[in-house]
Amino acid sequence: MEPEQYFSMLEEQLEELYTVAEKARKQWKDPSPHVEIPRAKDMADRVESLVGPRGIADTIRTLDKEGFSREDIALKVIDQIIESDFQGEKTAEQCIRTSLAILTEGIVAAPLEGIAKVKIKSNFDGTKYIAVYFAGPIRSAGGTAAALVVLLGDYIRRKLHLDAFKASQDEIERYIEEMELYNRITRLQYFPTPDETREALTHIPVEITGDPTEKEEVSGHRNMERIETDRVRGGAILALAESVIQKSKKVYKYAVKFNIPDWEWLTDLHTVSAQDTTVISANEKYLKDVIAGRPVFSYPMRRGGFRIRLGRSRNTGLGAWGIHPATMSVCSGFIATGTQLKTERPGKATAAAPVDSIEGPTVLLKNGDVVRLETYAQAEDVKDEIDEILYMGDALISYGDFLQNSHVILPSGYVEEWWVQEVPLEVDPYAVSEEEALAISREHKCPLHPRYTYFWNYLEKEELMALVTWDKKTYSRRMKDILEVLGVPHMVREGHFIIESPAFFACLNEEMFNPDLPVLEAVSEMAGFPVRAKCCYTVGVRMGRPEKSKYRVMSPPVHVLFPVGTHGGKTRNMVKAGHRVIDVDVVNLECPRCGEITYKRTCPKCGSVTELFKTCTNRSCSVDKIKTEYDLCPACNLPLQLYSRKKVNIAEELSQIKEKVPEQVKGVIGMTSAYKFPEPVMKGVLRARNKVYVFKDGTIRFDATDLPLTHFTAREIGVSLEELK
């Protein structure tokens, strides 16, 4: 089957499913008569479907075809929205949401749920400015995207000819107090110093604010005129601390790219770190908040840690790291495919993927043998005999990971991909024997193959001198330690070393030893050909969270979002609750034809589609039905709600189901949504029969780690090549 045919088949099957779903929805068993999830062929469709405005997808596609970057597209879309329909706050909010959806590819909820609203407010001098209200889900957008919202907010306010936000000293101190309180409640990944916060808020031209997300309240700076709540605003703190301040270097780069002035102050923040210099130092931030039971695999820039190797594999996706399967084995299974790893650099975290074409671990066994593990099977055979992991092996990191995190690219150790560029022969660098490698280096004076190069650059001069003058077989503790530092595979038997490595001995020609040269140069001089540094940098890694692939269920699990109160017992069993008529809070619906009050979308008497109405929260109020456009009761001025307590006959609901009902159909005690629309009971029966559960949003969910695979072989997925065709 050709790719075009395959995708055409998928689209046809999807169309069939949507047709069936639309037909089912038109029966009005659910709140909406249409399928809520719109189909989107590309990013442009996703953005328009998610946040709008209508017709913007064509503009995005045109700009994308012209080669504009995502960031440039976001700016041009802002220009178009402002020019086509200026409506003040509404236009500003549309610009923010649409541009954020473009930056996040339309695949996260942040443009909808991460931004509560956008308002145009007044400074104390009477000038107008933009305020962006962030909510907790802004975290899903990522720190850079959230920071760009603030930068784009500045771009928008300039287009709308608005002034900058001018924070008062009291407001700045409120942020500092709030940030300290939020950090105690939920640890921030980056906790700015008070001076950094003051510097940022003095210059940021858009107000970073938000609705309250925590129950805790500030104690010092309360009842402030422009801050509507005394509770902690989690979204605002995340946007300020982990976005603008933490990502200051990247934000400034975009400010220059977008030609937005007055952001030079970012270069003075302390977070513009040592990455601007040639000095690379150990970074221990990833070791904070280590959780018991989740191990630290390597310490910052420590010998024996993961060797940085630049490159990517077909299963490392966009930002995963390749780890040798043997390393996964010797780490007692704590590293598996999809395991989240917290990292020293270049970013904060990654996911693990097995790659067997990179270097595996070197281990010390309990009997004193040093073994280089090259396969998963070999590691499994000896894992119970391992006394110490001398070298963890490679961490395959893509160049894009450094670029994405604005980290200076670090040099790789000497690897096969580098070696083959220096050899004047056509040769498979992964299939060269030790004898062939020595012959090639001696004949062509090219560097020794990396597989047979040891960690010479870790030796001190005195250690190299001791190694050169040693008889190469008699056991001593000092020689044992040196060989372990070098990572040379060896055994100790009857007081003698057994070393089967011609390349090791080729690098120890005592007659050619020059003690005045640096170690690597001295080794190269003795060998008669260049010997490169096997490792330049190692990286610290600890376990973040285990790989998770499981159903997303409520606790306890639920078959149907239908309230049964306490009548269903501990299991909230609808069958058990069906022996009586119960009182529960459900949605207010009225039949426009016969006036029947119900909780169903179709009238149980005449079959007409019912309509929403509101009731007063004061149960003794004389007004019983109020139109949905009102927020307050016209009689007692109290808030209105879309639900009320009604009698529900569950036995009648179950009796209408023609098929056999399972013994247990688990409902909920009560509903937490604003409308309190119960699901059709039949859905719960079907789920119970098929042993699946519903999540709180009415979906059956399965969580899996996102690790894209660029290509695969037929054998790997257990099919023949003919079946794939």
C-alpha positions, -999 to +999 in steps of 0.1 A: +000+000+000+013+034-010+015+062+017-012+082-001-035+052-001-028+045+036-036+080+047-067+081+024-079+049+041-074+064+075-094+095+065-122+074+051-124+053+083-123+085+104-152+099+083-172+068+090-166+071+127-176+107+128-208+099+108-218+073+133-209+097+162-229+126+147-259+103+141-258+092+178-254+128+190-285+139+170-306+117+193-300+143+220-288+118+247-259+141+254-258+178+262-246+187+226-261+174+194-227+175+177-193+159+183-172+184+203-138+174+189-133+190+155-112+173+129-079+192+121-057+182+092-028+204+103-016+230+128-035+257+111-068+238+115-060+230+151-054+267+159-086+278+143-107+251+159-091+257+193-092+295+196-101+310+163-108+335+148-127+319+118-107+319+086-073+322+103-062+287+092-058+299+056-036+328+067-014+305+088-010+280+059+000+307+035+026+321+058+039+286+066+043+279+028+062+311+025+088+298+049+080+320+080+089+306+114+062+299+140+072+331+159+070+352+127+036+337+119+023+346+153+034+382+148+018+385+114-014+369+126-016+395+154-012+423+128-040+408+107-064+404+137-058+440+149-062+454+114-094+434+105-114+438+137-104+462+165-126+457+196-103+467+225-100+440+251-117+414+229-091+419+202-062+419+226-074+386+241-079+370+206-044+380+196-029+365+228-048+332+225-042+328+188-005+336+189+000+312+219-019+285+200+005+290+171+036+288+193+024+256+210+013+240+176-023+239+188-017+207+208-020+218+244-048+234+264-028+264+275-043+289+249-078+281+263-072+272+299-038+287+306-050+322+300-081+332+320-087+365+303-070+397+290-080+431+302-071+467+295-066+484+328-055+518+341-022+529+356-023+552+386-014+581+362-045+574+341-027+557+312-040+524+298-021+491+297-026+454+290-030+428+318-028+391+310-045+368+336-026+335+337-041+303+351-025+271+364-026+252+330-002+277+315+025+253+327+016+229+299+026+255+273+062+254+286+083+282+300+094+297+267+059+299+253+045+314+284+073+340+284+066+348+248+030+355+257+043+384+278+066+395+250+037+393+225+016+412+249+041+441+247+039+438+209+001+440+210-001+469+234+023+489+211+001+481+181-030+492+202-011+524+212-013+515+249+012+525+276+034+501+296+023+486+329+038+506+358+040+485+389+040+503+423+065+494+450+038+477+471+027+456+441+063+445+435+067+435+471+033+416+469+047+395+441+078+387+462+057+376+492+034+356+469+063+339+452+078+328+485+044+315+496+038+296+463+073+280+465+064+266+499+031+252+486+044+239+452+081+239+446+091+262+417+116+248+392+133+281+394+129+304+424+141+339+416+159+361+441+139+391+454+163+414+435+156+395+402+119+398+408+121+436+416+143+441+385+118+422+362+086+438+375+102+473+372+106+468+335+080+443+323+055+464+303+025+440+306+009+431+339+014+394+347-016+386+369-042+358+373-071+343+391-064+327+425-053+290+423-044+282+460-064+285+492-035+302+510-035+340+513-007+366+516-004+381+550+014+414+543+003+430+511-035+426+511-065+445+497-046+460+468-065+481+443-052+464+411-048+429+425-083+415+429-075+387+454-054+381+485-050+344+476-020+331+457-021+334+419-003+303+408-005+310+370+010+345+374+038+332+396+047+305+370+046+330+342+069+354+360+094+330+377+097+300+354+091+319+321+102+355+319+129+354+346+142+318+341+141+321+303+155+356+302+182+349+277+158+333+253+132+360+258+158+387+250+168+368+218+132+368+206+128+405+216+157+413+193+144+390+166+109+406+167+125+441+169+106+449+201+126+476+220+132+481+258+140+445+268+178+450+271+174+448+309+170+411+306+208+408+299+215+421+335+194+394+352+214+368+372+198+341+351+219+350+321+244+324+333+277+309+326+264+297+292+276+331+279+312+323+288+336+296+277+337+281+313+314+251+317+309+243+354+290+216+373+253+224+377+236+208+407+201+221+402+188+188+389+196+172+423+170+194+441+139+177+453+152+141+449+124+117+458+131+086+479+132+055+457+142+074+425+180+070+421+207+094+411+226+078+382+254+102+379+266+134+395+275+167+378+304+164+354+317+135+375+340+109+360+320+078+352+288+096+344+270+096+311+294+106+283+279+133+261+276+120+226+260+142+199+235+127+176+201+111+174+184+078+166+152+069+149+135+064+183+148+094+202+121+117+187+124+154+193+141+156+226+147+121+241+181+108+249+195+075+237+208+052+264+224+018+258+201-012+267+230-026+287+230+005+308+193+002+314+199-034+326+227-026+351+206+003+365+183-024+379+155-015+354+151+020+369+158+033+333+133+020+308+119+032+275+101+064+283+115+069+319+117+106+326+152+117+335+161+149+353+193+162+337+222+185+345+222+199+310+213+210+283+177+211+295+159+202+328+145+168+317+143+142+290+130+108+283+151+076+278+151+055+246+172+024+240+200+028+214+224-001+210+248+015+185+264+037+212+288+028+239+275+008+268+287+006+304+320-006+318+316-024+351+337-039+379+325-074+390+327-088+425+356-111+415+376-081+404+371-084+366+365-053+346+340-059+317+327-037+289+291-046+284+280-044+247+247-061+246+216-063+268+219-101+271+255-098+283+244-072+310+216-095+321+240-124+326+263-105+349+241-079+366+239-098+398+277-100+399+284-063+395+302-045+423+305-011+408+296+007+375+328+024+365+314+042+334+277+046+326+282+047+289+269+072+264+240+096+265+230+103+229+219+139+228+207+158+197+222+191+187+186+204+187+184+198+225+213+223+230+198+248+205+163+246+220+177+253+255+201+281+244+230+261+258+264+263+243+271+230+224+295+208+243+322+188+224+315+151+221+340+124+231+358+106+203+332+084+186+328+063+155+310+090+135+340+113+141+367+087+134+353+077+100+357+113+088+394+111+096+401+077+080+411+079+043+392+046+036+357+035+030+350+014+061+320+006+083+331+023+116+309+000+137+325-032+123+362-028+127+382-053+147+410-043+171+437-057+148+422-039+118+420-006+138+457-008+148+467-016+112+447+013+098+462+038+123+497+026+118+495+027+080+476+060+076+487+077+108+451+084+116+436+084+152+430+051+169+395+038+166+373+051+195+362+016+205+398+007+214+406+041+228+406+042+266+402+070+291+438+082+288+429+118+294+417+109+330+453+098+340+477+120+358+513+121+346+526+101+375+500+074+368+510+072+332+547+069+342+539+041+366+519+023+339+547+027+313+574+013+337+551-016+349+558-051+337+522-053+324+512-084+343+521-084+380+492-074+403+493-044+425+465-023+440+478+008+424+479-007+389+444-021+395+431+014+403+448+029+372+433+002+349+399+008+363+402+046+356+413+037+320+383+014+316+405-014+302+388-048+303+409-072+324+409-101+348+430-109+378+441-146+382+467-160+407+483-126+413+486-116+376+466-094+353+451-109+321+446-081+295+436-090+260+439-057+243+467-051+217+456-014+214+463-009+252+499-023+249+505-004+216+500+029+236+527+020+262+560+019+243+585+028+271+613+037+246+591+064+231+578+078+264+584+115+269+575+125+305+575+162+296+545+160+273+509+162+284+493+128+289+474+124+256+504+137+236+527+113+254+504+084+247+501+094+210+539+097+208+543+061+222+516+047+199+530+063+168+496+077+158+471+101+173+451+090+203+420+112+210+403+121+242+376+094+247+355+117+269+353+154+270+322+160+292+299+139+313+264+148+323+246+143+356+213+124+355+187+113+381+154+096+377+124+119+374+093+097+372+088+062+359+074+057+324+036+055+327+012+039+302-021+033+319-058+042+319-066+076+333-093+070+358-110+087+387-103+076+423-123+054+429-130+043+393-163+053+378-184+037+350-208+066+344-210+103+355-244+099+371-251+110+407-264+084+432-256+102+464-250+078+493-277+054+480-253+032+461-232+022+491-194+024+492-191+014+455-218+039+444-235+010+426-264+023+405-280-012+406-281-011+444-294+025+443-321+015+419-344+001+446-356+036+455-363+071+441-334+093+452-328+131+455-297+144+437-285+177+423-288+177+385-291+201+356-322+223+352-340+215+319-376+224+308-396+212+279-407+242+258-438+223+245-453+207+276-434+224+305-420+192+319-391+198+343-363+172+338-326+165+337-327+149+302-320+166+269-352+152+254-385+155+272-396+121+287-432+129+279-433+144+244-398+139+231-391+176+225-356+191+230-354+207+264-340+241+273-317+253+302-329+275+329-315+288+362-327+287+398-319+309+428-294+295+453-319+306+480-342+276+482-370+297+498-370+322+469-404+326+452-389+327+417-384+292+404-373+295+368-350+323+355-335+328+320-299+318+316-287+352+306-292+364+342-264+360+368-283+373+399-318+365+411-342+394+402-361+388+435-334+384+461-302+394+442-284+362+451-263+342+426-281+318+403-272+282+394-279+259+365-290+229+386-313+220+415-323+190+436-346+166+418-361+132+423-345+105+401-359+071+395-328+049+387-348+017+386-368+033+357-336+043+340-322+008+342-355-009+331-353+010+298-321-008+289-330-039+269-297-058+274-286-075+306-273-050+332-241-060+350-243-065+388-222-034+393-225-001+374-205+025+394-217+061+394-206+091+414-218+105+447-224+140+431-213+160+402-188+189+404-194+206+371-213+239+368-241+224+348-243+189+364-254+172+332-256+135+340-245+110+314-270+085+299-271+054+321-267+032+291-231+045+287-223+032+322-238-002+314-217-005+282-185+006+301-192-019+329-197-047+305-165-039+287-146-032+319-135+004+311-139+035+332-147+072+325-126+102+334-142+133+350-145+150+316-166+122+302-138+106+282-121+072+283-085+081+286-052+063+282-020+081+292+012+072+273+046+088+269+051+107+236+082+092+220+079+096+182+095+069+161+107+081+127+110+046+111+110+009+120+115-025+105+089-051+099+106-076+122+104-052+151+066-051+151+062-088+144+048-086+108+061-096+074+072-071+048+044-082+026+018-074+053+033-038+055+030-034+018 
